[in-house]
Amino acid sequence: MVPVDSIRNYLTLKSGERHSKVVPRIFLFTRNKNEKTKIHMQKLILAIQKSGRLSDGSKDLLKLCGIKVGNGSNQFKAVAEGFPMEILLLRDDDIPQYVADGVADIGILGMNEVLEKKKEVKVIGNLGFSRCRLSVAVPRNAEYNGRSYLQGKRIATSYPAILDDFLAENKIEAEIHPISGSVEIAPGIGLADAIFEIVSSGGTLLSNGLKEVEVIMQSEAVLISNPRLSAEKQTLLDKLTFRMEAVQKARRNKYILLNAPEEKLDRIISLIPGMKSPTILPLAMKGWCSLHSVVSEDDFWEVIDNLKDAGAEGILVVPIEKMVL
């Protein structure tokens, strides 16, 4: 151990200057008394959408990962608490450029923007929120008879690169009209015969007299990174993705508790094997046990029906906050 009195501030005084001009030099001593080490704390720089659904989803995910985003939404940069990170608040379509240029180390945005911008970034993985689809929509009274309908048509879109790839793959020649916003009004004002745009619920299409006829791709929020991170920042990214994966696993599973007669345990265990094996505890009532396990959200209702048929009673379902395997 280093004695407390050996850790001191060394003060450099310039000749002729007052003591108020003292400049502190602070050293951290290692176990080797002859070695002085300056420690520089590395931070990840994360770019997220400044406002909107992606912004809310990103902040919610970070909060579940134990990371709080400070500052107001009007700031360009936010402070993160709970993880060595700084956060840039940007337009989502600017994020790929910032990450590719190394201004930000990582970013959260929709996969649609990653494919549209075609920047040199690495997709780390899906994040499970802000799901949507990119679809072709036409006027409600149009007789859509397949993709050949688009031949020679005018198509308005805010995703011209993705649309151009789609048309080329299908050998369709059409006129692309890039629009930055309010794409849905284009057919109604005579600017286009069809649109290619993000669809969530379809309500905006309906209110503009359009119908969705072709889903071209599914999209959701993804985590991207600069492909040339330093070893130190890659280590931080690995720690961050570990937290995110724990949160996502928890979202996809439910914790289940139930009572079961002992003679039916084998059948019930086969229905909910858990992560390795379920927890089984005896009840005060002879011949009965309490069983605790984990059920996948995707299979939840089918499993519940099967458990009831197998003799399970008093079934309780509890959400999982984190899940570390």
N, C-alpha and C positions, 0 to 999 in steps of 0.2 A: 504493500500500500504506500501511496505517496503521502507524506505528512502534510497536514492542512496548511501549515505555515510555509510550505515550499511552493504553493500556488499563489502567485502575487501578480499585481499589475506593475509592469516596468514603465516608467515615465521618462519620455525623452524631452529634454528641455533644450530649446534653441537659445543660444547665447544672447543675452540682452533682452529676452522676452519675459513678460510677467508670468506669474504662476497660473493666471487665468487662461494662458495659451497652452497649457500642458496638453500634450497629445498622448492618450493612453495606448499602450501596447499590451495586449492580453495574449498569453501563451497558455496552452493546455499541455501539461507534462504527461508523458506516457510512463509505463512502469520502468523504462530505461531512463534514468535521470539525465542522461546526456543527449536524449533525443527529444526535440520539441516538434509538435505536430499541429498544424493549423487544420481545423476541421471545417469543411464547406458542406453545408447541408444541401443536397440535391433536391429539387422539386420537379414533379411532373407538371406540365402545363396542359390543361384540358380545355378544349373549345366546345361549348354547347350553344344551343339556340338561345337567343336573348329573351324571347317571349313566345308563347304559344304552347301547343300540346307537347312538342318535343322538349321544350324547356321544363315544363312541369314534370314530365315523366323522368327526365334526367335528374332533376333535383330530388325527386322522390326516391329514385334508385340510390343516389349518393347518400341520402339520409338513412336508408335501410342498411347501407354499408358503413354506417358510423361516421359519415362525412357531412358536415354542415356547411352550406354555402352562405357566406355573409354578404353584406352590402345590398343596396337596392337594385331593382331591375333596370334602372337608368344608367348604371355604371358599365363601363366597358370591361373592367376587370373586377373579379370578386375574390375574396379571401376564403380559403377552405380551412375548416377546423376538423381535427381528427385524422388528418393524413397530410403528408408533405406535398401539397398541390396548390397551384394557382389556376384560376378559371377565367377564361376569356368568354365574354358574352357577345355572340356574333349572329349575323344572318345565317341560317342553316346552309344556304347555297354557297357561302364563302368558306365554310369550314374545310372542305377538301383542299382548297388552295393553301390555307394556313398550315394544315398538317403536312402537306407535301413539301412546303417551303421550309418546314422546321420552326416556324413561328410558334406553333403549338405542337406538343409531342403526340397527343392523342385527341380524339374528338368523338362526340356522340351525335349522330344524325341519321336520317332515313337512308336505307340502301338505295332508294331511287336517286338521291342526290349523288351518291358515290358513283353510280353507273352513268349518270348524266354528265358529271364533270370530268370523268376519265383522268383523274390525277393519280400520281404514283403514291398510293397509300396502301397499307396492309389492313385487311378486314380481320379483326380479332374474333368477332362472333356476334350473334344476334342477342338482343337484350330483352325481347319479349313484350315490348310496348309500342304504342303508336303504329299499330298495324293498319295497313291500307292496301289498295291495289291501284295499278295504272290500267285504265280501261279506255276502249273506244266507245263513244256515245254518238248517237245520231238523232235527228228530230223524231219525235214520237210517231209521226205518221209515215216515216220512211219505211220502205220494204227492204229490210236488210237480209240479204241472201248469202251471207258469208263474207270472207275477207276480200273477195273479188269486187264487192260493192265499193271498196275504197279506190279502185283503179280510176285514175284521172280526177279524183276528188280533191277538194281543198280541205286541209285538216289543220285546225288551230290547236296549239299545244304550248305548254311551258317546259316541255321536255323534248326539244327537237332532236337531240342526239340519240336518245333511246328510241324515239319514233323512227328516225332515219334507219337505225339498225333493224328495226322490226320490218319496215317496208322492204329493205334490201334483202333480208332473209326470205321474205315471201314473194320476191320479184314483183312488187307492186310499185307502179309509178304514180306518185301523188304529189300535190303541191303543199309544202309545209309552211304554215304561218306561225312563227314564234310569237307568243304573247306572254307578258310577265305576270298578268293577273286577270281575273274575271273571264277566264277562258270560256265558261259556260254560255256567255251571252253571244259568242261569235256566230253561231248558226242563226240566231234570232235577228241579228242586224245585217245578215247577208254577207258576212266576212268569210264564212267557211261552211262546208257541207257536213262536217263532222268534227269532233274534238277528240283529243287524246289527253287524258288528265287523271289526276288522283281522285279516287272515289273512296269514301268511307261508308256513310249510310246510304247514299244515293239521293238524299233529300234535295240537294242543290240541283242535281240533274232534273228531277221531277218538277221543281219550281220554274225551271227554264225550258220546259217542254221537250226534254231529251230523255232517251232511254239508253241504258247500258247494254251493249251488244257483244262486246269482246273483252275479256280480261287478258291483258298481255303479260303482266307480272304482279307478284305479291311483294309487298315491301313492309319492313318494320325497322325500328331503331337498331343500329349496329354500333359497335365500338371499333374505331379505326385508329391506326397509329402510323407515325412516320417509320418507314422501313429501315432507317439508319439510326436507331436510338443507341445511346451509349450503354455500356454494360450496367452502369449505376441506375440509369433510368429504366432499363429493361427489367431490372430487379424490382423497382417500384411498381412497374406495370404488372408484373407477375403477382405481386401482393394485392394490387387492386382487382385484378381479374379473379383471384381466389375469393375475395369478398363478394364480388358480383355473382360468381357461380353459386356460392352458398345461398344468396338471396333468391336466385332463380330456381334452384332446386327446391327451396322452401315453398315458392309460389306454385310449383307443379305437384306438390304433395300435401296431404292432410294427415294429421295425427288422429288416430282412432282408438277409442277405448270401448270395450264391450264386456258383457258377462256371458259366460257360456258353460253348459254342463260338461263335466269332465269327459264323459263318454263320446262327446262330439268334437273334442279339441282337435284331433287329427284332421278332420274335414275342414274345420274353420281355419287352422293354420295353413292349409294348402291354398286357401283363398287369399290370405294376407300374410305372406312370408316375412314382410318387413325388410329392412335394409340388410340384415343378416338372419335374424331370427326374432320372433315376437317375444315380448316380455310377458310372463305368465305369473300371476299372483293368486294365492288361495283366498277365497272369500270366507266370511264367518259361517255362511250357510254351507253345510257339508255337501260335497259333490259338485260344487260350482267354483269357477275360477274367473278372474278378471284378466283380460288379454289386452295388451297395448301394442300397437303397430303403426305402420305408415301405409297410406294408400295413395296411388297416383290419381291426380285430378282427372285425367283423361278417362280412367276406368271407374271413377268413383261410384256412380249410381248403379252400374251393373254389379259391382262388388257388394254394395249395400244390399241389393235384392238377393244375391246369392248367400250372403251372411244370414239374412233373416230366414231363408229357406233351410239353412243348415242348423238353425236352432239358436243363433245369437240373439241376445236381448239387451236392453238398456244401452243402445249404441250411442256414444257421444263422439262428435267430430270437432276437432280443434285446429285452427290455422297454425302453421309453423312459421316462426319469424326468420330463423336461420337454419341451415341444414349443412353441416360439415361432415363429409364422409372420409 
